[in-house]
Amino acid sequence: MNCPKKIESSDYTDYLVSVESDPVRRFFSVQLPYSWNIKRYNLGRVLDIGCGIGRNLKWLSNDSQGIDINGFSVEFANKKGLKAFTADEFLNNFSPENNQFDTLLFSHILEHLSADDIYSLFTSYFPFLKAKGNVFIISPQELGYKFDDTHKTFVDFVFIKKLVKKYNIKMTRKYSFPFPRLFGPYFPWNEFIFIGKKL
């Protein structure tokens, strides 16, 4: 199934489900390195922004929550027993004063937005991050970025550096995963990984 052009559509949810349930991917457990890379940091209570159908959410602590603009994906995640909300549901029903998270996770979401919308997204959810909490950003490198027609902004370390400077986030680690940076133009699942701390 080709990737639909609108991430808010039911077709996009169907696309995510088809990718996750692909027999070859399941047989070879291709997600194991990526799940390990997130779980090893013990991120605590996570707000997974752009959670989709819950691919990462299922690896996080039980008190973690997910947010997505696609209501169909949120419904699918909830049927799997995960805690997911649409962006409107979350912002209308929860306040930063009563809902502080240890980590904000932005996994394969920022590249779907314009630069202005990325900053707006951070402005909306940054208050939900507790003092000295973590910001975890995952985005595709060159070939992965080209694979999806819904991608709008190439979120590399240069872009991330400008983004986190505005929100007073101190970098604690950045690296290429699962292979070195030079594989970015050739391996579609190579990722930029950035971890920072709210000051």
HELIX and SHEET records of a PDB file:
HELIX    1   1 SER A   10  GLU A   20  1                                  11    
HELIX    2   2 PRO A   23  PHE A   27  1                                   5    
HELIX    3   3 LEU A   32  LYS A   39  1                                   8    
HELIX    4   4 LEU A   57  TRP A   59  5                                   3    
HELIX    5   5 GLY A   71  LYS A   79  1                                   9    
HELIX    6   6 ALA A   87  ASN A   93  1                                   7    
HELIX    7   7 LEU A  110  HIS A  112  5                                   3    
HELIX    8   8 ALA A  115  TYR A  125  1                                  11    
HELIX    9   9 PHE A  126  PHE A  128  5                                   3    
HELIX   10  10 GLU A  142  LYS A  146  1                                   5    
HELIX   11  11 PHE A  157  LYS A  166  1                                  10    
HELIX   12  12 ARG A  181  PHE A  183  5                                   3    
SHEET    1   A 7 ALA A  84  THR A  86  0                                        
SHEET    2   A 7 GLN A  65  ASP A  68  1                                        
SHEET    3   A 7 VAL A  46  ILE A  49  1                                        
SHEET    4   A 7 PHE A 101  SER A 107  1                                        
SHEET    5   A 7 LEU A 129  PRO A 140  1                                        
SHEET    6   A 7 GLU A 191  LYS A 198 -1                                        
SHEET    7   A 7 ILE A 169  PHE A 177 -1                                        
END                                                                             
